[in-house]
Amino acid sequence: MNELVLTYGAGGAQGAPVARGLLEAGYRVRALVRDVHKNRALAEAGAEVVAGDLADPGSVRRATEGVRRVFLMLPFSGGGNPLEYAHNAVTAAREAGVELLVLNTSGQTPRRPTGLPMLDYRIELERALRESGVPNIILRPTAYMENFLGPWVLPRLRAEDVLAYPVEEARPTSWIAAQDLGRFAVAALGRPDLAGQAFDLGGPQALRGAEIAGAFSRALGRRVRYEAISPEDFGAIMGRVMGPEAEAGIVAAYRAGAAAPLDAMVVDMAGVLAQLPVPQTPLEDWVRQHAGQFGAAR
């Protein structure tokens, strides 16, 4: 194949599976990262790792030279303006004559403005990309299974066998594994004929709280109980991890999620899989893959 693909976010949990999948599929990968030394594993796997920052248009243009396809995702934290970052990446792609850009929105795009900047920016992001003239495919994942590896879950799960998360027990959610998002991204990068389409992505199951606990119980060999915590409690934990400036937005976002229709986080994947046929990971299998992080069976 030997085609060069530029990947953003390749050093993170969402972007790394994309870079690995592209290499396994025979693509050449150029990964733009802030710190080359922290991403030696990418270089050892065969990627061309270059230093740069989405906030720096010059480094973005240099990274895009000679590239035909791009995988773009924006940093979730760290300050700055994500729309400015996107503008830099898309402008560089247009100037370089990129044939296809695949965007991971890292979350659902609201159908209409919510008044919450951390959600509404995706509306403007998609609009700007469509109007840019760069052929594109948009991927909109629901919620990542990797969220269960966060500090709002692990301590109580290890100590008390309680899985605490800020989604009410009765709300079904199509949780998706980051490795599956990687598979969808690689598949989309190989389908320029799908340019102009957007795909809502979820996992193979829409699970409620008790069903999530059941998957964990079977995978870990011990009884796990699901407990819905409040957005405020969740925000307080996230604030300690990401800083107090993020806390209010996170609480508001989860409050908005609680007010959404009950099936808002459910995705019927049949139509997606007809065009991007990739294997998907059930939650129970994903938990087994990460069992060591969740603590030993008792």
C-alpha positions as CSV (number, residue, x, y, z in Angstrom):
1,M,0.0,0.0,0.0
2,N,2.8,2.4,1.0
3,E,0.5,5.5,1.2
4,L,1.4,8.1,3.8
5,V,-1.2,9.0,6.4
6,L,-0.8,11.8,8.9
7,T,-2.3,11.0,12.3
8,Y,-3.0,13.5,15.1
9,G,-3.4,12.3,18.7
10,A,-1.4,9.1,18.0
11,G,0.2,9.2,21.4
12,G,-3.2,9.0,23.2
13,A,-5.7,6.3,24.0
14,Q,-8.0,7.2,21.1
15,G,-5.3,7.9,18.4
16,A,-2.8,5.1,19.2
17,P,-5.1,2.3,17.9
18,V,-5.5,4.3,14.6
19,A,-1.7,4.6,14.1
20,R,-1.2,0.9,15.0
21,G,-4.0,-0.2,12.7
22,L,-2.7,1.8,9.8
23,L,0.7,0.3,10.2
24,E,-0.7,-3.2,10.3
25,A,-2.7,-2.4,7.2
26,G,0.4,-1.5,5.3
27,Y,0.2,2.3,5.3
28,R,3.1,4.6,6.1
29,V,2.2,6.7,9.2
30,R,3.4,10.1,10.1
31,A,2.5,11.0,13.7
32,L,2.4,14.6,14.9
33,V,3.1,14.7,18.6
34,R,4.2,17.3,21.1
35,D,7.0,15.2,22.6
36,V,8.9,12.8,20.4
37,H,10.8,11.2,23.3
38,K,7.5,10.2,25.0
39,N,6.4,8.4,21.8
40,R,9.3,6.2,21.1
41,A,7.0,3.2,20.9
42,L,5.4,4.7,17.8
43,A,8.7,5.1,16.2
44,E,9.7,1.5,17.1
45,A,6.5,0.3,15.6
46,G,7.5,1.9,12.3
47,A,5.8,5.3,12.4
48,E,7.6,8.6,11.4
49,V,7.2,10.6,14.6
50,V,7.5,14.4,14.2
51,A,7.3,17.1,16.8
52,G,4.6,19.8,16.4
53,D,1.5,21.3,17.9
54,L,-2.0,21.9,16.5
55,A,-1.7,25.4,17.9
56,D,1.3,26.1,15.6
57,P,0.2,26.4,11.9
58,G,3.8,26.1,10.7
59,S,4.5,22.7,12.3
60,V,1.1,21.5,11.1
61,R,1.9,22.6,7.5
62,R,5.2,20.9,7.6
63,A,3.7,17.7,8.9
64,T,1.1,17.7,6.2
65,E,3.6,18.0,3.3
66,G,3.5,15.0,1.0
67,V,0.4,13.5,2.8
68,R,-2.6,12.2,0.9
69,R,-4.8,11.2,3.8
70,V,-5.3,12.5,7.3
71,F,-6.8,11.3,10.6
72,L,-7.8,14.2,12.8
73,M,-8.8,14.3,16.4
74,L,-8.6,17.3,18.7
75,P,-7.2,17.3,22.2
76,F,-9.9,17.1,24.9
77,S,-8.0,19.1,27.5
78,G,-5.0,21.4,27.7
79,G,-6.7,24.7,27.0
80,G,-6.7,26.5,23.7
81,N,-9.4,26.8,21.1
82,P,-10.3,23.4,19.4
83,L,-11.8,25.2,16.5
84,E,-8.5,27.1,15.9
85,Y,-6.7,23.8,16.0
86,A,-9.1,22.3,13.5
87,H,-8.7,25.3,11.3
88,N,-4.9,24.9,11.2
89,A,-5.2,21.2,10.4
90,V,-7.9,21.6,7.7
91,T,-6.2,24.6,6.1
92,A,-2.9,22.6,5.9
93,A,-4.8,19.7,4.4
94,R,-6.4,21.8,1.8
95,E,-3.1,23.5,0.8
96,A,-1.4,20.1,0.5
97,G,-4.2,18.7,-1.7
98,V,-5.1,16.0,0.8
99,E,-7.5,13.5,-0.8
100,L,-9.4,12.4,2.3
101,L,-9.6,13.6,5.9
102,V,-11.2,11.4,8.6
103,L,-12.4,13.3,11.6
104,N,-13.0,11.7,15.0
105,T,-15.3,14.1,16.9
106,S,-14.6,12.2,20.2
107,G,-18.2,12.4,21.1
108,Q,-21.7,12.9,19.8
109,T,-22.5,16.1,17.9
110,P,-25.7,17.8,19.1
111,R,-28.5,18.0,16.6
112,R,-29.0,21.6,17.7
113,P,-27.1,24.0,20.0
114,T,-27.3,23.2,23.7
115,G,-25.7,26.3,25.1
116,L,-22.7,24.3,26.3
117,P,-19.5,25.2,24.6
118,M,-17.8,21.8,25.2
119,L,-20.6,20.2,23.2
120,D,-21.6,22.8,20.7
121,Y,-18.2,23.3,19.3
122,R,-18.7,20.1,17.4
123,I,-21.5,21.6,15.4
124,E,-19.2,24.4,14.2
125,L,-16.4,21.9,13.7
126,E,-18.4,19.8,11.3
127,R,-19.8,22.8,9.4
128,A,-16.3,24.2,8.9
129,L,-15.0,20.9,7.7
130,R,-17.8,20.4,5.2
131,E,-17.3,23.9,3.8
132,S,-13.5,23.6,3.6
133,G,-13.4,21.8,0.3
134,V,-11.4,18.9,1.8
135,P,-13.0,15.5,1.1
136,N,-13.9,14.2,4.5
137,I,-15.6,11.4,6.6
138,I,-16.8,12.2,10.1
139,L,-16.9,9.6,12.9
140,R,-19.0,10.4,16.0
141,P,-18.4,7.9,18.8
142,T,-20.8,7.6,21.7
143,A,-18.9,6.8,25.0
144,Y,-15.6,5.0,25.3
145,M,-15.3,1.8,27.4
146,E,-11.9,3.3,28.4
147,N,-13.9,5.7,30.6
148,F,-14.2,2.8,33.0
149,L,-10.4,3.0,33.5
150,G,-10.7,6.5,35.0
151,P,-10.2,7.5,38.7
152,W,-14.0,7.9,39.1
153,V,-14.3,4.1,38.6
154,L,-11.1,2.2,39.6
155,P,-10.8,3.0,43.3
156,R,-14.3,1.8,44.3
157,L,-14.3,-1.0,41.9
158,R,-11.1,-2.4,43.3
159,A,-12.0,-1.8,46.9
160,E,-15.8,-2.3,47.0
161,D,-16.8,-4.0,43.8
162,V,-18.9,-1.0,43.0
163,L,-18.8,0.5,39.4
164,A,-19.7,4.1,39.9
165,Y,-20.6,6.3,36.8
166,P,-22.7,9.4,36.2
167,V,-25.3,7.7,34.0
168,E,-28.6,6.6,35.4
169,E,-29.1,2.9,35.7
170,A,-32.0,2.7,33.3
171,R,-30.3,4.6,30.4
172,P,-28.9,2.3,27.7
173,T,-25.6,3.2,26.2
174,S,-23.8,1.8,23.2
175,W,-20.3,1.8,24.7
176,I,-17.5,1.5,22.2
177,A,-13.9,0.4,22.7
178,A,-11.1,2.7,21.5
179,Q,-9.6,-0.2,19.6
180,D,-12.8,-0.4,17.6
181,L,-12.8,3.3,16.9
182,G,-9.3,2.7,15.5
183,R,-10.6,-0.1,13.2
184,F,-13.4,2.2,11.9
185,A,-11.0,5.0,11.3
186,V,-8.6,2.7,9.3
187,A,-11.5,1.4,7.3
188,A,-12.8,4.9,6.6
189,L,-9.4,6.1,5.5
190,G,-9.5,3.4,2.9
191,R,-12.9,4.5,1.5
192,P,-12.6,7.8,-0.2
193,D,-15.8,6.9,-2.0
194,L,-17.6,7.6,1.3
195,A,-16.5,11.2,1.4
196,G,-19.2,13.5,2.6
197,Q,-20.7,11.0,5.0
198,A,-20.9,11.1,8.8
199,F,-21.2,7.9,10.9
200,D,-22.6,7.7,14.5
201,L,-20.6,4.9,16.1
202,G,-21.4,2.7,19.1
203,G,-20.5,-0.7,20.3
204,P,-22.2,-4.0,19.6
205,Q,-24.5,-3.7,22.7
206,A,-26.6,-1.1,24.3
207,L,-26.2,-1.7,28.0
208,R,-28.0,-0.4,31.1
209,G,-26.3,-0.2,34.5
210,A,-27.2,-3.7,35.7
211,E,-26.0,-5.2,32.3
212,I,-22.7,-3.3,32.6
213,A,-22.3,-4.7,36.1
214,G,-23.1,-8.2,34.8
215,A,-20.4,-8.0,32.1
216,F,-17.8,-6.9,34.7
217,S,-18.9,-9.6,37.1
218,R,-18.6,-12.4,34.5
219,A,-15.2,-11.1,33.2
220,L,-13.7,-10.5,36.7
221,G,-15.1,-13.6,38.4
222,R,-16.7,-11.6,41.2
223,R,-20.0,-9.8,41.8
224,V,-19.9,-6.1,40.7
225,R,-22.7,-3.7,41.5
226,Y,-23.5,-0.6,39.3
227,E,-24.1,2.7,41.1
228,A,-25.2,5.9,39.3
229,I,-23.4,8.8,40.8
230,S,-24.4,12.5,40.3
231,P,-22.8,14.7,37.7
232,E,-21.6,16.9,40.6
233,D,-19.8,14.0,42.3
234,F,-18.3,13.0,38.9
235,G,-17.3,16.6,38.1
236,A,-15.5,17.0,41.5
237,I,-13.4,13.9,40.7
238,M,-12.7,15.2,37.1
239,G,-11.9,18.6,38.5
240,R,-9.1,17.1,40.6
241,V,-7.7,15.3,37.5
242,M,-8.2,18.0,34.9
243,G,-8.4,21.2,36.9
244,P,-11.2,23.2,38.4
245,E,-11.8,25.1,35.1
246,A,-13.1,21.8,33.5
247,E,-15.4,20.8,36.3
248,A,-18.3,23.1,35.6
249,G,-18.5,22.2,32.0
250,I,-18.3,18.5,32.7
251,V,-21.1,18.7,35.2
252,A,-23.3,20.7,32.8
253,A,-22.6,18.2,30.0
254,Y,-23.7,15.2,32.1
255,R,-26.7,17.2,33.3
256,A,-27.6,17.7,29.6
257,G,-27.1,14.0,29.0
258,A,-29.5,13.1,31.8
259,A,-32.1,15.4,30.3
260,A,-31.8,13.9,26.8
261,P,-34.1,11.1,25.4
262,L,-33.5,7.8,27.1
263,D,-32.1,6.3,23.8
264,A,-29.9,9.2,23.0
265,M,-26.7,7.1,23.5
266,V,-28.0,4.1,21.5
267,V,-26.6,3.5,18.0
268,D,-28.0,0.9,15.5
269,M,-24.8,-0.2,13.9
270,A,-26.3,-2.2,11.0
271,G,-26.0,0.5,8.5
272,V,-22.5,1.5,9.5
273,L,-21.2,-2.1,9.4
274,A,-22.7,-2.5,5.9
275,Q,-20.2,0.2,4.7
276,L,-17.4,-0.2,7.2
277,P,-17.4,-3.9,8.2
278,V,-15.0,-4.2,11.1
279,P,-15.1,-6.5,14.1
280,Q,-16.5,-5.0,17.4
281,T,-15.6,-5.8,21.0
282,P,-18.4,-6.7,23.5
283,L,-17.9,-5.0,26.9
284,E,-17.3,-8.4,28.7
285,D,-14.4,-9.2,26.3
286,W,-13.0,-5.7,26.8
287,V,-13.1,-6.0,30.6
288,R,-11.2,-9.3,30.3
289,Q,-8.5,-7.6,28.2
290,H,-8.0,-5.0,31.0
291,A,-8.8,-7.3,34.0
292,G,-5.4,-6.6,35.7
293,Q,-6.3,-2.9,36.1
294,F,-9.7,-3.8,37.7
295,G,-8.2,-5.9,40.5
296,A,-8.1,-9.6,41.2
297,A,-11.1,-11.9,41.7
298,R,-12.1,-12.4,45.3
